[in-house]
Amino acid sequence: MATAHDRTGESTTGPVSLDPESAGWLRALRGSEPDRRAAVERLHALLLRIGRSEVRRRSARFGVTGPELDDLAHQAAADALLAIIDKVGDFRGESRFTTWAYKFVILEVSAKVSRHFWRNPRVPLEIDDWERLPDRFGLDPAAESEWRDLVAALRRAVEEKLTERQRRIFVALVLTGVPPDALAAELGTNRNAIYKTMFDARRKLRAALAAAGLMDDGMVRRS
């Protein structure tokens, strides 16, 4: 039962109007044991399909292939399924049920791939991952010819200037695209602490690039 509001702003309780597919999922997951079992099996199959697609998309960056790749997808789907079953009462119908459910498996994939990377820190990062960084640092696209030296200097600065924690957070957020919530859960902290560490890391990196003569006012966009 979700909370709605009337024109006076007073809260009223009443069912949110769900699309037929979402309503069907909820009925099945809350229904008789045979219906529930069948719904859980269908949901797991959907989550596994999304999980496989997501780990495959990320696999090139982490050197994960073959059975290990599929194992990550299975783990993510299984953990997402348990979380969805536990939180199905929180579903409010603001999106389709499947859209809501897919977020769980994508979050699980992000967390598991991130843990895999940290267990294997020597996995090489593709040069493409580094070459898309200039825009994230506010560099003028017109200075593209200067990016090659800058990217090389940035890689050195990440290794030499950042603390281990700053480096882990920088790599996870900027290079591998781990969502802040997943990263915070992995490190046992909160989003604000993650953002503060990232802010400090960016300041160190900017200082290192400026000291190397690779960043000046003309290269940085005014915000």
Backbone as ProteinMPNN parsed JSONL, in Angstrom:
{"seq_chain_A": "MATAHDRTGESTTGPVSLDPESAGWLRALRGSEPDRRAAVERLHALLLRIGRSEVRRRSARFGVTGPELDDLAHQAAADALLAIIDKVGDFRGESRFTTWAYKFVILEVSAKVSRHFWRNPRVPLEIDDWERLPDRFGLDPAAESEWRDLVAALRRAVEEKLTERQRRIFVALVLTGVPPDALAAELGTNRNAIYKTMFDARRKLRAALAAAGLMDDGMVRRS", "coords_chain_A": {"N_chain_A": [[0.851, -1.184, 0.0], [0.72, 2.104, -0.945], [1.54, 5.559, -0.256], [-0.471, 8.275, -1.063], [-1.36, 11.624, -2.152], [-3.905, 14.061, -1.663], [-5.609, 16.884, -3.233], [-5.425, 18.84, -1.307], [-3.121, 18.366, -0.077], [-3.116, 16.633, 1.967], [-2.226, 13.443, 3.271], [-3.166, 10.345, 1.91], [-4.112, 6.936, 1.929], [-3.755, 4.397, -0.423], [-3.942, 2.076, -3.137], [-1.297, 2.133, -5.493], [-1.599, 2.683, -8.955], [-0.79, 0.066, -10.826], [1.026, -1.157, -13.677], [-0.182, -3.833, -15.771], [1.685, -5.981, -16.037], [3.53, -5.613, -13.923], [1.772, -5.795, -11.747], [1.065, -8.445, -12.047], [3.483, -9.762, -11.465], [3.743, -9.141, -8.723], [1.462, -10.37, -7.647], [2.039, -13.05, -8.173], [4.443, -13.466, -6.751], [3.541, -13.164, -4.214], [1.72, -15.08, -3.974], [0.275, -18.421, -4.011], [2.266, -21.299, -3.063], [3.152, -22.849, -5.368], [2.766, -20.906, -7.433], [4.415, -18.876, -6.541], [6.921, -20.132, -6.537], [7.27, -20.604, -9.26], [7.31, -17.984, -10.209], [9.604, -17.007, -8.968], [11.555, -18.544, -10.215], [11.289, -17.642, -12.877], [11.962, -14.959, -12.502], [14.598, -15.186, -11.615], [15.808, -16.169, -13.931], [15.524, -13.954, -15.63], [17.072, -12.058, -14.248], [19.558, -13.283, -14.357], [20.069, -13.193, -17.081], [20.333, -10.404, -17.477], [22.445, -9.978, -15.736], [24.518, -11.472, -16.937], [24.819, -10.054, -19.326], [25.695, -7.606, -18.33], [28.129, -8.223, -16.952], [29.563, -9.151, -19.092], [29.81, -6.86, -20.602], [31.565, -5.428, -19.047], [33.784, -7.021, -18.934], [36.168, -6.854, -20.505], [37.722, -4.896, -19.35], [38.59, -6.03, -17.015], [39.767, -8.463, -17.453], [38.334, -10.804, -17.126], [37.085, -13.903, -18.009], [35.385, -16.689, -19.624], [34.418, -19.471, -17.523], [34.643, -18.11, -15.056], [33.581, -15.616, -15.568], [30.882, -16.239, -16.054], [30.293, -17.267, -13.584], [30.4, -15.013, -11.932], [28.163, -13.655, -12.903], [26.112, -15.445, -12.186], [26.35, -15.385, -9.377], [25.724, -12.692, -8.895], [23.079, -12.58, -9.849], [21.798, -14.393, -8.116], [22.174, -13.198, -5.571], [20.916, -10.761, -6.016], [18.308, -11.645, -6.438], [17.605, -12.633, -3.881], [17.67, -10.229, -2.455], [15.624, -8.8, -3.728], [13.347, -10.362, -3.176], [13.306, -10.013, -0.439], [12.78, -7.285, -0.277], [10.474, -6.827, -1.667], [8.122, -5.789, -0.729], [8.652, -3.112, -0.628], [8.334, -2.121, -3.129], [6.965, 0.39, -5.123], [5.717, 0.929, -7.474], [6.613, 2.993, -9.095], [8.048, 2.616, -11.318], [8.282, 0.08, -13.861], [8.006, -3.257, -12.602], [10.05, -5.025, -13.401], [12.021, -3.237, -14.267], [12.66, -2.007, -11.854], [13.614, -4.286, -10.507], [15.845, -4.981, -12.054], [17.723, -3.109, -11.34], [18.774, -4.052, -8.993], [20.333, -6.29, -9.702], [22.222, -5.128, -11.364], [23.529, -3.461, -9.565], [24.612, -5.439, -7.916], [26.351, -6.719, -9.707], [28.15, -4.616, -10.176], [29.315, -4.338, -7.631], [30.499, -6.875, -7.277], [32.229, -7.149, -9.453], [33.905, -5.045, -8.877], [35.067, -5.954, -6.476], [36.425, -8.147, -7.513], [38.305, -6.848, -9.112], [39.846, -5.534, -7.156], [40.931, -7.713, -5.872], [42.648, -8.518, -7.779], [44.827, -6.585, -8.495], [46.691, -6.082, -10.462], [45.591, -6.34, -12.926], [45.579, -5.209, -16.202], [44.642, -1.917, -17.17], [42.711, -0.678, -19.819], [43.947, 1.512, -22.366], [42.005, 3.111, -23.426], [40.334, 3.557, -21.269], [41.751, 5.399, -19.783], [42.015, 7.464, -21.599], [39.541, 8.615, -21.763], [39.39, 10.223, -19.637], [40.156, 13.052, -19.679], [37.887, 14.788, -20.138], [36.459, 14.439, -17.8], [38.02, 15.756, -16.048], [37.611, 18.351, -16.698], [38.872, 19.38, -18.978], [39.667, 21.326, -21.822], [38.204, 20.454, -24.873], [39.469, 21.344, -27.199], [42.123, 21.079, -26.724], [42.997, 18.592, -27.398], [45.234, 17.493, -28.665], [47.187, 17.629, -26.782], [46.58, 15.759, -24.916], [47.765, 13.208, -24.795], [50.323, 13.267, -23.523], [49.438, 14.302, -21.141], [47.711, 12.329, -20.148], [49.495, 10.225, -19.72], [51.052, 11.375, -17.709], [49.096, 11.64, -15.775], [48.49, 8.986, -15.153], [50.89, 8.266, -13.905], [50.799, 9.996, -11.73], [48.568, 9.066, -10.334], [49.537, 6.638, -9.416], [51.743, 7.471, -7.88], [51.156, 9.722, -6.264], [48.728, 9.492, -4.905], [47.103, 8.223, -1.952], [46.719, 4.785, -0.863], [43.998, 4.275, -0.393], [42.777, 6.484, -1.675], [43.575, 5.939, -4.282], [42.283, 3.511, -4.802], [39.603, 4.307, -4.668], [39.518, 6.259, -6.675], [40.139, 4.723, -8.985], [37.987, 2.905, -8.936], [35.666, 4.565, -9.157], [36.186, 6.351, -11.332], [37.577, 5.006, -13.415], [36.48, 2.393, -13.594], [33.765, 2.655, -13.245], [32.17, 2.016, -11.004], [29.233, 2.237, -9.095], [28.673, 4.865, -6.69], [27.219, 4.089, -4.364], [27.542, 1.288, -4.286], [30.3, 1.163, -4.006], [30.648, 2.461, -1.548], [29.363, 0.633, 0.138], [31.055, -1.578, -0.19], [33.418, -0.635, 0.977], [32.626, -0.131, 3.504], [31.636, 2.392, 4.295], [30.253, 5.704, 3.724], [28.434, 7.637, 1.233], [29.154, 10.369, 1.367], [31.699, 10.32, 2.527], [33.067, 8.969, 0.536], [32.894, 10.822, -1.588], [34.32, 12.949, -0.45], [36.913, 11.855, -0.239], [37.405, 11.474, -2.947], [37.367, 14.098, -3.836], [39.664, 15.119, -2.565], [41.572, 13.512, -3.808], [41.373, 14.312, -6.498], [42.241, 16.96, -6.242], [44.938, 16.585, -5.529], [45.84, 15.346, -7.86], [45.412, 17.309, -9.798], [47.23, 19.213, -8.863], [49.638, 17.852, -9.246], [49.679, 17.612, -12.022], [49.738, 20.287, -12.749], [52.215, 21.01, -11.68], [53.836, 19.626, -13.371], [53.606, 21.092, -15.576], [51.479, 20.591, -17.248], [48.909, 21.376, -16.973], [46.985, 24.23, -17.092], [45.406, 27.474, -16.724], [44.306, 27.911, -19.213], [43.634, 25.436, -20.157], [41.711, 24.433, -18.557], [38.265, 24.394, -18.135], [36.166, 27.036, -17.184], [33.969, 26.854, -14.456]], "CA_chain_A": [[0.0, 0.0, 0.0], [1.567, 3.285, -1.049], [0.942, 6.795, 0.227], [-0.779, 9.264, -2.093], [-1.772, 12.907, -1.581], [-5.02, 14.675, -2.364], [-5.324, 18.235, -3.676], [-5.148, 19.7, -0.155], [-1.819, 18.016, 0.444], [-3.253, 15.628, 3.016], [-1.86, 12.112, 2.809], [-4.203, 9.327, 1.901], [-3.541, 5.645, 1.577], [-4.484, 3.728, -1.474], [-3.031, 1.349, -4.012], [-0.787, 2.775, -6.688], [-2.059, 2.011, -10.164], [0.329, -0.65, -11.423], [0.818, -1.734, -14.998], [-0.597, -5.235, -15.618], [2.819, -6.894, -15.859], [4.038, -5.459, -12.561], [0.772, -6.355, -10.839], [1.164, -9.9, -12.155], [4.66, -10.198, -10.706], [3.47, -9.052, -7.291], [0.498, -11.423, -7.286], [2.704, -14.352, -8.202], [5.432, -13.557, -5.679], [2.823, -13.205, -2.936], [0.645, -16.056, -4.124], [0.446, -19.776, -3.491], [3.642, -21.789, -3.181], [3.508, -23.153, -6.764], [2.87, -19.663, -8.199], [5.588, -18.154, -6.066], [8.113, -20.838, -7.003], [7.394, -20.365, -10.703], [7.685, -16.576, -10.391], [10.997, -16.878, -8.551], [12.375, -19.134, -11.279], [11.27, -16.725, -14.02], [12.704, -13.758, -12.133], [16.023, -15.526, -11.601], [16.251, -16.267, -15.329], [15.653, -12.583, -16.14], [18.205, -11.424, -13.582], [20.77, -13.906, -14.869], [20.296, -12.657, -18.423], [20.855, -9.048, -17.31], [23.753, -10.089, -15.099], [25.489, -11.912, -17.941], [25.051, -8.944, -20.245], [26.446, -6.559, -17.644], [29.522, -8.631, -16.712], [30.219, -9.243, -20.41], [30.129, -5.492, -20.999], [32.683, -4.95, -18.248], [34.825, -8.047, -18.841], [37.43, -6.485, -21.153], [38.514, -4.061, -18.448], [39.058, -6.769, -15.85], [40.386, -9.71, -17.838], [37.519, -11.927, -16.662], [36.531, -14.637, -19.146], [35.01, -18.088, -19.435], [33.589, -19.88, -16.377], [34.664, -17.101, -14.003], [32.642, -14.579, -15.984], [29.532, -16.749, -15.821], [30.112, -17.428, -12.138], [30.065, -13.692, -11.401], [26.781, -13.365, -13.279], [25.245, -16.285, -11.351], [26.379, -14.844, -8.015], [24.99, -11.426, -8.874], [21.656, -12.869, -10.016], [21.301, -15.048, -6.901], [22.114, -12.217, -4.485], [19.876, -9.791, -6.362], [17.021, -12.301, -6.225], [17.335, -12.637, -2.44], [17.38, -8.852, -2.042], [14.318, -8.426, -4.267], [12.332, -11.07, -2.392], [13.274, -9.394, 0.882], [12.321, -5.906, -0.358], [9.365, -6.695, -2.615], [7.119, -4.93, -0.104], [9.026, -1.711, -0.825], [8.052, -1.709, -4.501], [5.899, 1.384, -5.094], [5.101, 1.095, -8.778], [7.058, 4.201, -9.783], [8.551, 2.115, -12.595], [7.877, -1.32, -14.014], [8.636, -4.136, -11.625], [11.292, -5.559, -13.937], [13.0, -2.154, -14.239], [13.058, -1.915, -10.444], [14.386, -5.481, -10.16], [17.124, -4.989, -12.765], [18.679, -2.26, -10.63], [19.426, -4.861, -7.964], [21.375, -7.139, -10.276], [23.293, -4.258, -11.856], [24.276, -3.067, -8.379], [25.391, -6.6, -7.481], [27.445, -6.895, -10.661], [29.13, -3.564, -9.917], [30.032, -4.648, -6.394], [31.303, -8.091, -7.427], [33.318, -6.866, -10.381], [34.826, -4.191, -8.148], [35.836, -6.811, -5.568], [37.338, -8.934, -8.347], [39.414, -5.975, -9.506], [40.717, -5.276, -6.02], [41.681, -8.938, -5.59], [43.598, -8.686, -8.875], [45.168, -5.198, -8.797], [47.601, -5.932, -11.591], [44.872, -6.441, -14.19], [45.87, -3.972, -16.929], [43.527, -1.074, -17.602], [42.832, -0.314, -21.215], [44.293, 2.908, -22.6], [40.756, 3.843, -23.662], [39.806, 3.982, -19.982], [42.463, 6.608, -19.388], [41.837, 8.538, -22.574], [38.27, 9.31, -21.601], [39.45, 11.018, -18.416], [40.28, 14.515, -19.771], [36.626, 15.51, -19.981], [36.065, 14.367, -16.4], [38.821, 16.733, -15.334], [37.274, 19.68, -17.17], [39.834, 19.869, -19.946], [39.101, 21.862, -23.056], [38.339, 19.521, -26.001], [40.359, 21.878, -28.224], [43.491, 20.739, -26.362], [43.102, 17.138, -27.52], [46.581, 17.095, -29.071], [48.04, 17.608, -25.597], [46.077, 14.788, -23.954], [48.574, 12.005, -24.667], [51.289, 13.486, -22.447], [48.712, 14.524, -19.902], [47.204, 11.048, -19.66], [50.641, 9.483, -19.188], [51.405, 11.992, -16.426], [48.016, 11.336, -14.843], [48.682, 7.609, -14.692], [51.994, 8.274, -12.943], [50.357, 10.696, -10.523], [47.671, 8.166, -9.606], [50.37, 5.641, -8.747], [52.769, 8.029, -6.995], [50.709, 10.813, -5.398], [47.535, 9.171, -4.128], [47.182, 7.16, -0.954], [46.107, 3.547, -1.354], [42.54, 4.42, -0.384], [42.418, 7.411, -2.746], [43.779, 5.257, -5.561], [41.205, 2.526, -4.962], [38.351, 5.015, -4.935], [39.648, 6.876, -7.989], [40.034, 3.678, -10.007], [36.634, 2.339, -8.929], [34.669, 5.521, -9.635], [36.493, 7.017, -12.591], [37.983, 4.095, -14.475], [35.651, 1.195, -13.748], [32.351, 2.992, -13.236], [31.425, 1.439, -9.885], [28.343, 3.233, -8.49], [29.114, 5.279, -5.35], [26.572, 3.301, -3.314], [28.196, -0.019, -4.223], [31.642, 1.38, -3.482], [30.52, 2.757, -0.121], [29.054, -0.628, 0.823], [32.262, -2.406, -0.225], [34.428, -0.085, 1.875], [32.051, 0.062, 4.833], [31.579, 3.819, 4.577], [29.064, 6.32, 3.151], [28.671, 8.405, 0.007], [29.845, 11.622, 1.659], [33.117, 10.021, 2.726], [33.6, 8.638, -0.79], [33.042, 12.062, -2.346], [35.399, 13.73, 0.162], [38.173, 11.237, -0.655], [37.577, 11.743, -4.368], [37.703, 15.516, -3.962], [41.068, 15.258, -2.182], [42.384, 12.862, -4.84], [41.368, 15.193, -7.679], [43.082, 18.121, -5.933], [46.329, 16.13, -5.633], [46.171, 15.068, -9.256], [45.512, 18.601, -10.485], [48.481, 19.838, -8.442], [50.732, 17.129, -9.899], [49.678, 17.963, -13.437], [50.167, 21.678, -12.85], [53.653, 21.04, -11.416], [54.499, 19.085, -14.557], [53.364, 22.015, -16.678], [50.505, 19.989, -18.16], [47.574, 21.923, -16.721], [46.983, 25.645, -16.786], [44.078, 28.072, -16.787], [43.775, 27.83, -20.553], [43.183, 24.079, -20.434], [40.619, 24.084, -17.66], [37.049, 25.164, -18.364], [35.6, 27.714, -16.032], [32.681, 26.289, -14.066]], "C_chain_A": [[0.886, 1.231, 0.0], [0.813, 4.494, -0.537], [0.74, 7.754, -0.931], [-1.181, 10.56, -1.403], [-2.929, 13.478, -2.392], [-4.666, 16.127, -2.675], [-5.024, 19.178, -2.522], [-3.782, 19.41, 0.418], [-1.892, 17.002, 1.554], [-2.915, 14.26, 2.451], [-3.047, 11.18, 2.895], [-3.537, 8.025, 1.524], [-4.412, 4.988, 0.537], [-3.512, 3.051, -2.402], [-2.584, 2.196, -5.188], [-1.269, 1.985, -7.892], [-0.857, 1.383, -10.861], [-0.006, -1.07, -12.839], [0.528, -3.22, -14.821], [0.559, -6.199, -15.367], [3.359, -6.833, -14.434], [3.074, -6.041, -11.543], [0.824, -7.874, -10.862], [2.349, -10.448, -11.39], [4.368, -10.198, -9.206], [2.492, -10.129, -6.844], [1.19, -12.777, -7.198], [3.681, -14.509, -7.034], [4.789, -13.614, -4.296], [1.754, -14.283, -2.918], [0.947, -17.399, -3.485], [1.876, -20.235, -3.74], [4.006, -22.159, -4.616], [3.676, -21.892, -7.613], [4.137, -18.903, -7.821], [6.861, -18.815, -6.585], [8.349, -20.581, -8.485], [7.844, -18.932, -10.974], [9.154, -16.36, -10.031], [11.921, -17.44, -9.624], [12.428, -18.223, -12.501], [12.095, -15.483, -13.731], [14.204, -14.028, -12.126], [16.571, -15.596, -13.022], [16.444, -14.873, -15.936], [16.873, -11.888, -15.549], [19.528, -11.985, -14.099], [21.097, -13.378, -16.264], [20.89, -11.252, -18.347], [22.256, -9.092, -16.703], [24.833, -10.506, -16.086], [25.831, -10.786, -18.908], [25.933, -7.887, -19.604], [27.898, -6.981, -17.392], [30.276, -8.759, -18.031], [30.652, -7.852, -20.875], [31.379, -4.987, -20.281], [33.917, -5.85, -18.332], [36.164, -7.616, -19.42], [38.326, -5.68, -20.221], [39.176, -4.876, -17.346], [39.73, -8.096, -16.192], [39.641, -10.931, -17.34], [36.894, -12.602, -17.875], [36.046, -16.009, -18.704], [34.157, -18.354, -18.218], [33.541, -18.829, -15.271], [33.677, -15.978, -14.3], [31.21, -15.016, -15.691], [29.255, -16.906, -14.331], [29.761, -16.093, -11.486], [28.616, -13.335, -11.688], [25.81, -14.162, -12.418], [25.203, -15.76, -9.915], [25.554, -13.565, -7.915], [23.485, -11.662, -8.972], [21.064, -13.467, -8.744], [21.165, -14.042, -5.758], [21.051, -11.157, -4.751], [18.495, -10.379, -6.109], [16.648, -12.3, -4.744], [16.964, -11.236, -1.954], [15.996, -8.415, -2.503], [13.197, -9.08, -3.47], [12.174, -10.417, -1.016], [12.628, -8.01, 0.846], [11.11, -5.714, -1.261], [8.253, -5.821, -2.047], [7.404, -3.452, -0.261], [8.707, -1.214, -2.23], [6.822, -0.816, -4.526], [5.265, 1.632, -6.46], [5.51, 2.348, -9.511], [7.718, 3.876, -11.123], [8.011, 0.704, -12.743], [8.635, -2.18, -13.01], [9.978, -4.648, -12.13], [12.389, -4.488, -13.957], [13.548, -1.971, -12.831], [13.958, -3.082, -10.071], [15.763, -5.47, -10.819], [18.171, -4.146, -12.049], [19.439, -3.061, -9.579], [20.565, -5.68, -8.56], [22.52, -6.298, -10.823], [24.156, -3.776, -10.695], [25.153, -4.212, -7.896], [26.57, -6.853, -8.408], [28.542, -5.873, -10.395], [29.972, -3.893, -8.692], [30.968, -5.837, -6.582], [32.467, -7.883, -8.386], [34.364, -5.988, -9.697], [35.694, -5.019, -7.198], [36.833, -7.657, -6.337], [38.545, -8.095, -8.741], [40.376, -5.762, -8.346], [41.484, -6.527, -5.589], [42.76, -9.176, -6.632], [44.083, -7.321, -9.345], [46.082, -5.014, -9.988], [46.911, -6.133, -12.936], [45.074, -5.148, -14.974], [44.601, -3.232, -17.314], [43.763, -0.647, -19.035], [43.162, 1.176, -21.359], [43.049, 3.742, -22.855], [40.154, 4.343, -22.356], [40.456, 5.284, -19.527], [42.171, 7.758, -20.336], [40.472, 9.208, -22.489], [38.249, 10.172, -20.336], [39.508, 12.526, -18.62], [38.99, 15.275, -19.565], [36.173, 15.52, -18.536], [36.85, 15.36, -15.553], [38.623, 18.14, -15.868], [38.24, 20.242, -18.173], [39.143, 20.281, -21.237], [39.299, 20.872, -24.2], [39.29, 20.012, -27.088], [41.816, 21.515, -27.955], [43.769, 19.245, -26.536], [44.519, 16.684, -27.879], [47.528, 16.98, -27.88], [47.657, 16.491, -24.633], [47.014, 13.595, -23.754], [49.597, 12.147, -23.542], [50.588, 13.629, -21.114], [48.222, 13.203, -19.303], [48.336, 10.219, -19.063], [51.048, 10.036, -17.827], [50.355, 11.686, -15.371], [48.157, 9.932, -14.292], [49.802, 7.541, -13.661], [51.566, 8.914, -11.621], [49.43, 9.823, -9.684], [48.482, 7.153, -8.809], [51.235, 6.253, -7.648], [52.244, 9.012, -5.955], [49.529, 10.459, -4.495], [47.838, 8.136, -3.059], [46.52, 5.91, -1.518], [44.594, 3.674, -1.424], [42.083, 5.358, -1.49], [42.534, 6.743, -4.11], [42.658, 4.249, -5.82], [39.901, 3.205, -5.342], [38.387, 5.676, -6.309], [39.445, 5.844, -9.097], [38.606, 3.15, -10.089], [35.621, 3.294, -9.547], [34.946, 5.993, -11.058], [36.798, 6.037, -13.709], [37.027, 2.936, -14.683], [34.165, 1.449, -13.624], [31.539, 2.338, -12.139], [30.518, 2.51, -9.285], [28.799, 3.602, -7.082], [28.491, 4.457, -4.228], [27.228, 1.939, -3.156], [29.593, 0.112, -3.63], [31.603, 1.649, -1.979], [30.235, 1.486, 0.674], [30.283, -1.52, 0.892], [33.286, -1.95, 0.803], [33.905, 0.152, 3.292], [31.99, 1.519, 5.245], [30.311, 4.399, 3.964], [29.447, 7.174, 1.954], [29.465, 9.685, 0.276], [31.343, 11.403, 1.842], [33.79, 9.676, 1.397], [33.858, 9.91, -1.585], [34.169, 12.929, -1.782], [36.757, 13.166, -0.262], [38.447, 11.538, -2.119], [37.951, 13.203, -4.606], [39.182, 15.737, -3.651], [41.989, 14.65, -3.239], [42.48, 13.748, -6.078], [42.269, 16.407, -7.452], [44.562, 17.751, -6.035], [46.74, 15.941, -7.086], [46.299, 16.363, -10.055], [46.843, 19.289, -10.136], [49.665, 19.166, -9.133], [50.822, 17.494, -11.371], [50.14, 19.403, -13.644], [51.678, 21.787, -12.645], [54.445, 20.527, -12.612], [54.304, 19.984, -15.772], [52.343, 21.52, -17.678], [49.084, 20.471, -17.911], [47.717, 23.384, -16.37], [45.591, 26.192, -16.985], [43.462, 27.951, -18.174], [43.218, 26.474, -20.905], [41.962, 23.695, -19.615], [39.434, 24.986, -17.914], [36.617, 25.835, -17.073], [34.227, 27.126, -15.726], [31.842, 27.342, -13.361]], "O_chain_A": [[1.731, 1.375, 0.884], [-0.41, 4.46, -0.399], [1.669, 8.019, -1.694], [-1.326, 10.585, -0.181], [-2.949, 13.402, -3.621], [-3.545, 16.559, -2.409], [-4.42, 20.229, -2.739], [-3.32, 20.125, 1.307], [-0.86, 16.546, 2.046], [-3.26, 13.941, 1.313], [-3.831, 11.229, 3.843], [-2.499, 8.024, 0.863], [-5.641, 5.02, 0.609], [-2.342, 3.433, -2.443], [-3.389, 2.892, -5.806], [-1.337, 0.757, -7.85], [-0.013, 2.085, -11.418], [-1.167, -1.31, -13.171], [0.946, -3.813, -13.827], [0.429, -7.13, -14.572], [3.615, -7.864, -13.812], [3.49, -6.7, -10.59], [0.65, -8.523, -9.831], [2.241, -11.485, -10.736], [4.71, -11.15, -8.504], [2.669, -10.732, -5.785], [0.956, -13.549, -6.268], [3.735, -15.565, -6.404], [5.41, -14.055, -3.329], [0.979, -14.389, -1.968], [1.75, -17.508, -2.559], [2.604, -19.634, -4.529], [5.1, -21.806, -5.057], [4.604, -21.803, -8.417], [4.834, -18.361, -8.679], [7.781, -18.126, -7.027], [9.483, -20.368, -8.916], [8.661, -18.691, -11.863], [9.861, -15.616, -10.711], [12.968, -16.856, -9.903], [13.491, -18.047, -13.097], [12.836, -15.004, -14.59], [14.99, -13.196, -12.58], [17.68, -15.13, -13.284], [17.407, -14.637, -16.665], [17.618, -11.213, -16.259], [20.501, -11.249, -14.259], [22.261, -13.145, -16.59], [21.84, -10.939, -19.065], [23.141, -8.337, -17.106], [25.936, -9.958, -16.075], [26.994, -10.592, -19.264], [26.818, -7.333, -20.256], [28.809, -6.18, -17.597], [31.479, -8.509, -18.09], [31.72, -7.687, -21.464], [32.155, -4.212, -20.84], [34.985, -5.474, -17.85], [37.207, -7.979, -18.874], [39.551, -5.774, -20.297], [40.202, -4.469, -16.801], [40.216, -8.785, -15.295], [40.243, -11.988, -17.15], [36.242, -11.94, -18.683], [36.266, -16.432, -17.569], [33.267, -17.565, -17.898], [32.511, -18.671, -14.615], [33.022, -15.457, -13.398], [30.421, -14.247, -15.143], [28.131, -16.706, -13.872], [28.92, -16.043, -10.589], [27.922, -12.784, -10.834], [24.798, -13.626, -11.966], [24.134, -15.7, -9.308], [24.785, -13.38, -6.972], [22.705, -11.024, -8.265], [19.962, -13.099, -8.335], [20.154, -14.035, -5.056], [20.369, -10.707, -3.83], [17.607, -9.684, -5.616], [15.508, -12.001, -4.389], [16.055, -11.076, -1.14], [15.276, -7.742, -1.766], [12.21, -8.427, -3.129], [11.065, -10.286, -0.499], [11.999, -7.596, 1.819], [10.75, -4.583, -1.59], [7.521, -5.18, -2.802], [6.519, -2.621, -0.057], [8.799, -0.016, -2.497], [5.764, -1.193, -4.022], [4.367, 2.466, -6.582], [4.835, 2.748, -10.46], [7.918, 4.76, -11.956], [7.352, 0.192, -11.839], [9.759, -1.864, -12.622], [10.944, -4.701, -11.368], [13.554, -4.791, -13.695], [14.752, -1.801, -12.639], [14.964, -2.89, -9.388], [16.743, -5.903, -10.211], [19.366, -4.428, -12.136], [20.606, -2.784, -9.304], [21.647, -5.751, -7.977], [23.677, -6.715, -10.753], [25.377, -3.691, -10.824], [26.302, -3.997, -7.511], [27.667, -7.168, -7.948], [29.725, -6.213, -10.388], [31.194, -3.746, -8.712], [32.101, -5.816, -6.103], [33.566, -8.386, -8.154], [35.564, -6.163, -9.909], [36.905, -4.815, -7.121], [37.956, -7.867, -5.879], [39.677, -8.576, -8.709], [41.592, -5.805, -8.533], [42.564, -6.421, -5.008], [43.687, -9.951, -6.399], [43.79, -6.924, -10.473], [46.235, -3.896, -10.479], [47.567, -6.101, -13.977], [44.766, -4.075, -14.454], [43.613, -3.837, -17.73], [44.88, -0.298, -19.416], [42.705, 1.997, -20.564], [43.021, 4.934, -22.546], [39.541, 5.409, -22.316], [39.799, 6.156, -18.96], [42.088, 8.909, -19.907], [40.269, 10.266, -23.085], [37.229, 10.775, -20.001], [38.95, 13.25, -17.795], [38.983, 16.303, -18.888], [35.57, 16.492, -18.081], [36.406, 15.759, -14.476], [39.391, 19.039, -15.526], [38.425, 21.458, -18.233], [38.17, 19.665, -21.674], [40.432, 20.481, -24.482], [39.86, 19.204, -27.822], [42.656, 21.625, -28.848], [44.669, 18.698, -25.898], [44.956, 15.617, -27.449], [48.556, 16.308, -27.964], [48.341, 16.29, -23.629], [47.058, 13.025, -22.664], [49.728, 11.256, -22.703], [51.069, 13.149, -20.088], [48.312, 12.991, -18.094], [48.163, 9.583, -18.023], [51.351, 9.279, -16.905], [50.686, 11.493, -14.201], [47.965, 9.709, -13.097], [49.681, 6.839, -12.656], [51.922, 8.442, -10.541], [49.503, 9.842, -8.455], [48.153, 6.847, -7.663], [51.443, 5.635, -6.604], [52.822, 9.13, -4.874], [49.353, 11.064, -3.438], [48.71, 7.284, -3.228], [45.836, 5.975, -2.54], [43.974, 3.238, -2.394], [41.104, 5.068, -2.177], [41.697, 6.954, -4.987], [42.15, 4.154, -6.937], [39.182, 2.742, -6.227], [37.39, 5.654, -7.031], [38.674, 6.066, -10.031], [38.072, 2.968, -11.183], [34.805, 2.883, -10.372], [34.04, 6.029, -11.892], [36.329, 6.214, -14.834], [36.783, 2.531, -15.82], [33.369, 0.545, -13.874], [30.339, 2.12, -12.31], [30.996, 3.606, -8.991], [29.268, 2.733, -6.347], [29.161, 4.157, -3.241], [27.449, 1.478, -2.036], [30.019, -0.733, -2.842], [32.427, 1.127, -1.227], [30.794, 1.283, 1.752], [30.532, -2.153, 1.918], [33.949, -2.775, 1.432], [34.65, 0.584, 4.171], [32.255, 1.855, 6.399], [29.369, 3.65, 3.704], [30.627, 7.407, 1.692], [30.348, 10.042, -0.503], [32.157, 12.198, 1.373], [34.941, 10.045, 1.162], [34.92, 10.062, -2.188], [34.895, 13.572, -2.541], [37.658, 13.93, -0.61], [39.584, 11.823, -2.496], [38.762, 13.505, -5.482], [39.874, 16.451, -4.376], [43.052, 15.196, -3.533], [43.562, 13.912, -6.641], [42.978, 16.835, -8.362], [45.355, 18.524, -6.572], [47.838, 16.323, -7.493], [47.192, 16.495, -10.892], [47.496, 19.871, -11.003], [50.597, 19.847, -9.56], [51.917, 17.665, -11.907], [50.852, 19.7, -14.604], [52.35, 22.551, -13.338], [55.582, 20.942, -12.841], [54.779, 19.676, -16.865], [52.328, 21.966, -18.825], [48.152, 20.017, -18.574], [48.471, 23.747, -15.467], [44.685, 25.455, -17.374], [42.24, 27.893, -18.308], [42.422, 26.349, -21.835], [41.262, 22.738, -19.945], [39.571, 26.21, -17.913], [36.702, 25.245, -15.996], [33.416, 26.926, -16.631], [30.715, 27.061, -12.952]]}, "name": "protein", "num_of_chains": 1, "seq": "MATAHDRTGESTTGPVSLDPESAGWLRALRGSEPDRRAAVERLHALLLRIGRSEVRRRSARFGVTGPELDDLAHQAAADALLAIIDKVGDFRGESRFTTWAYKFVILEVSAKVSRHFWRNPRVPLEIDDWERLPDRFGLDPAAESEWRDLVAALRRAVEEKLTERQRRIFVALVLTGVPPDALAAELGTNRNAIYKTMFDARRKLRAALAAAGLMDDGMVRRS"}
